[in-house]
């Protein structure tokens, strides 16, 4: 089962160390035209491995002098920790198809990433494929040190059977505005159909805010990141509205503040969840589910709603001795044909313009994925800044204390955390 982003506390600490690490800023890393055999890593997810093997076979069949050797990312506390260690040791592969955007600034600062914009067609290829969304993945020098690859835009999944049991309309759930969502959540709780209406992980890992506060903040603001132009954005009316909404859910025990051991949605412990399209194959026919965009204070049409991307990208590493080959493989692996194969194999959304228009047959045959294909055009990424993980940890600590556990007022949390985030950003 693909679970959001699996990073343990130890892995988070490893990424934190990387983001604080000194060193160069990456770069061209030598001859960009060099050719030869290369090694790539991909995720250990079964569907992704299946796609990766077929993609490599297709490349190798036509390039006998530039063979690709592929393997799963070696085991470790987290993939980010393993990649960082490989950079330090100088034995990173040419390409990693599982690069977390939050870790890119740290890898870049280690001098581990090739500046893809230094390839003659680098910027043009990336922006032509991903459109305006690509700009979120530029580093502070304006260049790309990661290729935007695939996203899992998160939405609200809801259990139709539990909604019907609670006397709610399972085909037209009232979840668009905060008031509607809260009333629906109260009904679910009062009717006793599940322990909680919704139950995002209340744990303290830095990335957990990507699956409660951040998607709703993206929607409420129409696509604003947590940090822009080096300053926190969330200490305003929009941030207050989102935090107050979640605080109400916790205060009224419509969401739980203790960790659930298992999948709360799959087990019927919660009637709703914030998840991406990977969940469709996971839940399959075991749950009669529906999906709607995340709510906003006053309601927003589906076609105008933004959310968190939950993306993983591709990095090229400076240890690579055949960068010309690596760049060609990267373009091959993210071509229209291979993106289509990826979509069919995994149900995850390539970070490509006009997905539903590019692959109409796929979405016609798989209608459950169509709304995610449309949503993929409106996704917000984590800010591409040095100290990203440290910034998110500071946010999570403040959010947990205030919103989840009610120990400090929301306005104090927002102002104090914004000041801390600004300080961390300026130090980076």
Secondary structure, 3 states (H helix, E strand, C coil): CCCCCCCCHHHHHHHHHHHCCCCCCCECCCCCCCCCCEEEEECCCHHHHHHHHHHHHHHHHHCCCCCEEEEECCCCCCHHHHHHHHHHHCCCCCEEEEECHHHHHHHHHCCCEECHHHCCCHHHHHHHHHHHHHHHHECCCCCECCEEEEECCCEEEEEHHHHHHCCCCCCCCCCCEHHHHHHHHHHHHHCCCCCEEECCCCCCCHHHHHHCHHHHHHHHHCCCCCEECCEECCCCHHHHHHHHHHHHHHHCCCCCCCCCCCCCCCCCCEEEEEECCHHHHHHCCCCCEEEECCCECCCCCHHHCCEECCCEEEEEECCCCCHHHHHHHHHHHCCHHHHHHHHHHHCCEECCCCHHHHCHHHHHHCHHHHHHHHHCCCEECCCCCCCHHHHHHHHHHHHHHHHHCCCCCHHHHHHHHHHHHHHHHHHC
